[in-house]
Amino acid sequence: MDESITENKLKTDGIYAWVRNPMYSGWWIALTGISFMWHNICLIPVFFINWAIMTVVLKNTEEKWLTDLYGAEYEEYKKRVNRCIPWKRKD
């Protein structure tokens, strides 16, 4: 990641080939697992509420900024890789 930062390149390999926001995905997966582990399924709707809020926030802030910064390269990346749900890359 350091080279991508210093050269201001869009990182699209590794975990970023599966999901654009791996930190959020990791937390959601962990919290869903903890909810099931503690038999507290009442928290599962919180996952979907949080996902909806984060979708709106990311679209209106980070994604606009990245589109301005990387242009067409980021637009193509958005078409191939999901925002928050890890999924096999669409080529």
C-alpha positions as CSV (number, residue, x, y, z in Angstrom):
1,M,0.0,0.0,0.0
2,D,2.9,2.4,0.7
3,E,3.9,2.6,-2.9
4,S,0.3,3.3,-4.0
5,I,0.1,6.1,-1.5
6,T,3.4,7.7,-2.4
7,E,2.8,7.5,-6.1
8,N,-0.9,8.4,-5.7
9,K,-2.2,5.3,-7.6
10,L,-5.5,3.6,-7.2
11,K,-5.1,0.3,-5.3
12,T,-7.1,-2.3,-7.1
13,D,-5.3,-5.6,-6.3
14,G,-5.2,-7.8,-3.2
15,I,-8.2,-7.4,-0.9
16,Y,-9.2,-4.3,-3.0
17,A,-9.9,-6.7,-5.9
18,W,-12.7,-8.2,-3.8
19,V,-14.2,-5.2,-2.0
20,R,-13.7,-1.4,-2.1
21,N,-14.0,-0.9,1.7
22,P,-12.5,-3.9,3.4
23,M,-12.4,-2.3,6.8
24,Y,-16.2,-1.9,6.9
25,S,-16.8,-5.4,5.6
26,G,-14.5,-6.9,8.2
27,W,-16.4,-5.1,11.0
28,W,-19.8,-6.1,9.7
29,I,-18.8,-9.8,9.3
30,A,-17.3,-9.8,12.8
31,L,-20.3,-8.1,14.4
32,T,-22.7,-10.5,12.7
33,G,-20.7,-13.4,13.9
34,I,-20.7,-12.1,17.5
35,S,-24.4,-11.5,17.3
36,F,-25.0,-15.1,16.4
37,M,-22.4,-16.4,18.9
38,W,-24.2,-14.6,21.7
39,H,-27.6,-15.6,20.3
40,N,-28.6,-12.0,19.9
41,I,-30.3,-11.9,16.6
42,C,-32.0,-8.7,17.5
43,L,-28.8,-6.9,16.5
44,I,-28.9,-8.3,12.9
45,P,-31.2,-5.4,11.7
46,V,-28.6,-3.0,12.9
47,F,-26.2,-4.5,10.3
48,F,-28.7,-3.6,7.5
49,I,-29.4,-0.1,8.9
50,N,-25.7,0.6,9.2
51,W,-25.1,-0.7,5.6
52,A,-27.8,1.7,4.3
53,I,-26.4,4.6,6.1
54,M,-22.8,3.8,5.0
55,T,-23.9,3.5,1.4
56,V,-25.4,7.0,1.4
57,V,-22.4,8.5,3.3
58,L,-19.9,6.8,1.0
59,K,-21.6,7.7,-2.2
60,N,-21.9,11.4,-1.1
61,T,-18.4,11.8,0.2
62,E,-15.6,9.3,-0.5
63,E,-16.8,8.1,-3.9
64,K,-17.2,11.6,-5.2
65,W,-13.8,12.5,-4.0
66,L,-12.2,9.4,-5.5
67,T,-14.0,10.0,-8.8
68,D,-12.6,13.5,-8.9
69,L,-9.2,12.3,-8.1
70,Y,-9.0,9.2,-10.4
71,G,-11.7,9.8,-12.9
72,A,-12.6,7.0,-15.4
73,E,-10.2,4.6,-13.7
74,Y,-12.2,4.7,-10.5
75,E,-15.5,4.5,-12.4
76,E,-14.4,1.3,-14.0
77,Y,-13.2,0.0,-10.7
78,K,-16.6,0.7,-9.1
79,K,-18.3,-1.4,-11.9
80,R,-16.1,-4.4,-11.2
81,V,-15.9,-4.4,-7.3
82,N,-18.6,-4.2,-4.7
83,R,-18.6,-1.4,-2.2
84,C,-18.9,-3.3,1.1
85,I,-19.8,-6.9,0.4
86,P,-16.7,-9.0,-0.6
87,W,-17.4,-10.8,-3.8
88,K,-15.4,-12.5,-6.5
89,R,-14.2,-10.0,-9.0
90,K,-16.3,-9.5,-12.2
91,D,-14.0,-9.5,-15.2
